């Protein structure tokens, strides 16, 4: 059971990095948003990965906007 949860957590983090929203990341991982928020509260390592994923998603958006502005 733990393997399945860990796999879903990884899918969530990967999708959060790529898409930037909890809604889409939860869909990609096959869990509810509430489950993802519960994991965040209960698992400090997951919370750190979540924060890093959000930062990476924001960086990607900023880069795209910058490229459009100067291109």
N, CA, C and O atoms as a DFTB+ gen file, in Angstrom:
284 C
 N C O
     1  1       0.827      -1.198       0.000
     2  2       0.000       0.000       0.000
     3  2       0.871       1.262       0.000
     4  3       0.540       2.239      -0.672
     5  1       1.964       1.249       0.738
     6  2       2.836       2.419       0.806
     7  2       3.432       2.729      -0.569
     8  3       3.572       3.895      -0.935
     9  1       3.781       1.690      -1.327
    10  2       4.358       1.891      -2.661
    11  2       3.378       2.658      -3.547
    12  3       3.771       3.571      -4.274
    13  1       2.108       2.281      -3.480
    14  2       1.091       2.945      -4.295
    15  2       0.971       4.427      -3.908
    16  3       0.878       5.294      -4.777
    17  1       0.975       4.707      -2.602
    18  2       0.885       6.092      -2.139
    19  2       2.127       6.880      -2.573
    20  3       2.016       8.015      -3.037
    21  1       3.307       6.272      -2.418
    22  2       4.539       6.961      -2.821
    23  2       4.544       7.248      -4.314
    24  3       5.003       8.307      -4.743
    25  1       4.040       6.318      -5.103
    26  2       3.946       6.513      -6.547
    27  2       3.009       7.670      -6.864
    28  3       3.296       8.489      -7.736
    29  1       1.895       7.733      -6.159
    30  2       0.944       8.828      -6.381
    31  2       1.528      10.167      -5.934
    32  3       1.302      11.194      -6.574
    33  1       2.267      10.150      -4.850
    34  2       2.897      11.390      -4.399
    35  2       3.883      11.894      -5.449
    36  3       3.929      13.089      -5.738
    37  1       4.667      10.990      -6.015
    38  2       5.631      11.385      -7.047
    39  2       4.907      11.928      -8.277
    40  3       5.309      12.945      -8.841
    41  1       3.841      11.248      -8.689
    42  2       3.064      11.729      -9.837
    43  2       2.494      13.119      -9.557
    44  3       2.475      13.984     -10.432
    45  1       2.035      13.314      -8.331
    46  2       1.496      14.617      -7.946
    47  2       2.570      15.701      -8.074
    48  3       2.335      16.744      -8.684
    49  1       3.733      15.453      -7.504
    50  2       4.824      16.435      -7.535
    51  2       5.250      16.718      -8.970
    52  3       5.466      17.873      -9.337
    53  1       5.373      15.674      -9.782
    54  2       5.754      15.870     -11.191
    55  2       4.730      16.730     -11.929
    56  3       5.093      17.627     -12.690
    57  1       3.457      16.449     -11.699
    58  2       2.403      17.214     -12.364
    59  2       2.326      18.636     -11.825
    60  3       2.063      19.570     -12.583
    61  1       2.550      18.811     -10.534
    62  2       2.544      20.159      -9.960
    63  2       3.657      20.998     -10.568
    64  3       3.462      22.180     -10.849
    65  1       4.808      20.399     -10.771
    66  2       5.920      21.106     -11.418
    67  2       5.544      21.496     -12.842
    68  3       5.805      22.619     -13.274
    69  1       4.935      20.571     -13.563
    70  2       4.626      20.797     -14.977
    71  2       3.445      21.741     -15.182
    72  3       3.450      22.548     -16.111
    73  1       2.431      21.644     -14.319
    74  2       1.203      22.388     -14.570
    75  2       0.941      23.500     -13.566
    76  3       0.216      24.446     -13.873
    77  1       1.512      23.404     -12.385
    78  2       1.441      24.496     -11.424
    79  2       0.186      24.593     -10.583
    80  3       0.091      25.469      -9.723
    81  1      -0.778      23.718     -10.808
    82  2      -1.999      23.806     -10.004
    83  2      -2.231      22.509      -9.241
    84  3      -1.963      21.415      -9.737
    85  1      -2.736      22.662      -8.024
    86  2      -3.038      21.502      -7.188
    87  2      -4.142      20.674      -7.841
    88  3      -4.097      19.444      -7.813
    89  1      -5.114      21.334      -8.419
    90  2      -6.219      20.625      -9.070
    91  2      -5.710      19.655     -10.141
    92  3      -6.065      18.476     -10.137
    93  1      -4.884      20.154     -11.049
    94  2      -4.382      19.316     -12.139
    95  2      -3.413      18.247     -11.627
    96  3      -3.408      17.119     -12.121
    97  1      -2.603      18.604     -10.648
    98  2      -1.671      17.630     -10.087
    99  2      -2.421      16.494      -9.399
   100  3      -2.044      15.329      -9.528
   101  1      -3.468      16.825      -8.678
   102  2      -4.263      15.790      -8.012
   103  2      -4.929      14.882      -9.043
   104  3      -4.963      13.663      -8.869
   105  1      -5.450      15.462     -10.096
   106  2      -6.044      14.655     -11.166
   107  2      -5.015      13.702     -11.765
   108  3      -5.304      12.523     -11.971
   109  1      -3.833      14.203     -12.040
   110  2      -2.779      13.377     -12.636
   111  2      -2.370      12.240     -11.713
   112  3      -2.022      11.153     -12.175
   113  1      -2.410      12.492     -10.404
   114  2      -2.014      11.474      -9.431
   115  2      -3.158      10.530      -9.077
   116  3      -2.945       9.502      -8.435
   117  1      -4.363      10.879      -9.493
   118  2      -5.515      10.032      -9.192
   119  2      -5.970      10.130      -7.745
   120  3      -6.447       9.154      -7.165
   121  1      -5.818      11.326      -7.163
   122  2      -6.252      11.542      -5.784
   123  2      -7.065      12.829      -5.719
   124  3      -7.071      13.620      -6.663
   125  1      -7.747      13.028      -4.604
   126  2      -8.482      14.272      -4.419
   127  2      -7.522      15.368      -3.965
   128  3      -6.439      15.090      -3.450
   129  1      -7.934      16.599      -4.165
   130  2      -7.123      17.709      -3.663
   131  2      -6.979      17.624      -2.158
   132  3      -5.925      17.954      -1.614
   133  1      -8.026      17.184      -1.482
   134  2      -7.979      17.086      -0.019
   135  2      -6.946      16.072       0.436
   136  3      -6.285      16.271       1.455
   137  1      -6.801      14.984      -0.312
   138  2      -5.773      13.988       0.011
   139  2      -4.392      14.617      -0.126
   140  3      -3.527      14.424       0.729
   141  1      -4.192      15.363      -1.193
   142  2      -2.898      16.019      -1.395
   143  2      -2.596      16.988      -0.261
   144  3      -1.470      17.023       0.234
   145  1      -3.577      17.770       0.155
   146  2      -3.359      18.706       1.260
   147  2      -3.094      17.958       2.576
   148  3      -2.302      18.417       3.399
   149  1      -3.745      16.827       2.772
   150  2      -3.493      16.012       3.968
   151  2      -2.066      15.488       3.948
   152  3      -1.372      15.535       4.964
   153  1      -1.621      14.985       2.790
   154  2      -0.237      14.525       2.674
   155  2       0.718      15.654       3.020
   156  3       1.719      15.446       3.707
   157  1       0.405      16.847       2.541
   158  2       1.272      17.995       2.801
   159  2       1.385      18.271       4.298
   160  3       2.470      18.570       4.797
   161  1       0.289      18.174       4.995
   162  2       0.290      18.411       6.443
   163  2       1.030      17.320       7.210
   164  3       1.714      17.597       8.196
   165  1       0.890      16.097       6.759
   166  2       1.422      14.947       7.498
   167  2       2.870      14.598       7.152
   168  3       3.539      13.925       7.935
   169  1       3.357      15.033       6.016
   170  2       4.655      14.592       5.516
   171  2       5.537      15.806       5.186
   172  3       5.387      16.406       4.122
   173  1       6.453      16.168       6.092
   174  2       7.296      17.344       5.855
   175  2       8.135      17.253       4.583
   176  3       8.353      18.267       3.921
   177  1       8.604      16.072       4.235
   178  2       9.389      15.909       3.008
   179  2       8.531      16.196       1.782
   180  3       8.973      16.864       0.847
   181  1       7.307      15.690       1.793
   182  2       6.374      15.957       0.699
   183  2       6.065      17.450       0.617
   184  3       5.974      18.008      -0.477
   185  1       5.903      18.096       1.767
   186  2       5.636      19.535       1.798
   187  2       6.802      20.307       1.169
   188  3       6.583      21.268       0.432
   189  1       8.023      19.893       1.454
   190  2       9.196      20.536       0.844
   191  2       9.207      20.332      -0.669
   192  3       9.499      21.258      -1.425
   193  1       8.888      19.115      -1.101
   194  2       8.840      18.834      -2.537
   195  2       7.739      19.656      -3.210
   196  3       7.913      20.138      -4.329
   197  1       6.626      19.811      -2.535
   198  2       5.504      20.613      -3.031
   199  2       5.970      22.049      -3.245
   200  3       5.744      22.633      -4.305
   201  1       6.627      22.617      -2.224
   202  2       7.104      23.997      -2.326
   203  2       8.080      24.160      -3.487
   204  3       8.007      25.132      -4.239
   205  1       8.987      23.209      -3.626
   206  2       9.965      23.254      -4.726
   207  2       9.259      23.147      -6.075
   208  3       9.620      23.852      -7.018
   209  1       8.269      22.285      -6.176
   210  2       7.519      22.118      -7.423
   211  2       6.803      23.403      -7.800
   212  3       6.798      23.795      -8.967
   213  1       6.197      24.062      -6.819
   214  2       5.501      25.322      -7.095
   215  2       6.486      26.395      -7.546
   216  3       6.200      27.150      -8.475
   217  1       7.632      26.465      -6.900
   218  2       8.650      27.437      -7.295
   219  2       9.109      27.185      -8.729
   220  3       9.276      28.125      -9.505
   221  1       9.311      25.924      -9.075
   222  2       9.729      25.580     -10.433
   223  2       8.653      25.932     -11.448
   224  3       8.962      26.399     -12.544
   225  1       7.397      25.712     -11.095
   226  2       6.296      26.048     -12.001
   227  2       6.232      27.560     -12.217
   228  3       6.044      28.022     -13.342
   229  1       6.386      28.321     -11.146
   230  2       6.371      29.782     -11.258
   231  2       7.553      30.251     -12.099
   232  3       7.399      31.140     -12.937
   233  1       8.718      29.672     -11.889
   234  2       9.892      30.032     -12.690
   235  2       9.634      29.797     -14.175
   236  3      10.010      30.617     -15.013
   237  1       8.999      28.689     -14.496
   238  2       8.710      28.373     -15.896
   239  2       7.764      29.407     -16.503
   240  3       7.954      29.834     -17.641
   241  1       6.753      29.804     -15.748
   242  2       5.815      30.816     -16.231
   243  2       6.524      32.161     -16.408
   244  3       6.349      32.835     -17.423
   245  1       7.316      32.538     -15.421
   246  2       8.056      33.797     -15.526
   247  2       8.971      33.802     -16.744
   248  3       9.074      34.811     -17.442
   249  1       9.625      32.697     -16.996
   250  2      10.519      32.601     -18.142
   251  2       9.743      32.745     -19.448
   252  3      10.188      33.439     -20.363
   253  1       8.607      32.105     -19.536
   254  2       7.783      32.209     -20.739
   255  2       7.323      33.642     -20.974
   256  3       7.383      34.147     -22.095
   257  1       6.869      34.284     -19.922
   258  2       6.415      35.675     -20.044
   259  2       7.578      36.575     -20.448
   260  3       7.429      37.445     -21.307
   261  1       8.713      36.366     -19.836
   262  2       9.898      37.180     -20.165
   263  2      10.275      36.992     -21.636
   264  3      10.525      37.965     -22.347
   265  1      10.314      35.748     -22.083
   266  2      10.683      35.482     -23.474
   267  2       9.717      36.136     -24.448
   268  3      10.131      36.634     -25.495
   269  1       8.445      36.138     -24.115
   270  2       7.460      36.787     -24.977
   271  2       7.621      38.306     -24.977
   272  3       7.432      38.972     -25.994
   273  1       7.974      38.829     -23.806
   274  2       8.114      40.281     -23.685
   275  2       9.320      40.812     -24.470
   276  3       9.240      41.873     -25.089
   277  1      10.429      40.078     -24.445
   278  2      11.636      40.574     -25.109
   279  2      11.798      40.020     -26.523
   280  3      12.645      40.483     -27.288
   281  1      10.984      39.033     -26.859
   282  2      11.106      38.408     -28.182
   283  2      10.247      39.067     -29.138
   284  3      10.213      38.682     -30.306
